[in-house]
Amino acid sequence: VLVHYLSVAQGRIVDWRMVAPTEWNFHPDGAYVAGLIGITAGSREAVLDCATLWADALDPCVAFETEVVGA
């Protein structure tokens, strides 16, 4: 969801803010984290592949780097 918040006064825009899908999806309480919690994988590489695939599915337009820690 792309959200625009506008404030208008006297027929003019006086404030405009935007929340992009990336901000929703990759928030600590967002879809990315929710989709990865509880997954099982046979190897560190499988975890990395799953995390990468999920990130690409949620937001293919943003470059990212995935790091697996403690697996």
Secondary structure, 3 states (H helix, E strand, C coil): CCEEEEEEECCEEEEEEEECHHHHHCCCCCHHHHHHCCCCCCCHHHHHHHHHHHHHHHCCCCCCCCCCCCC
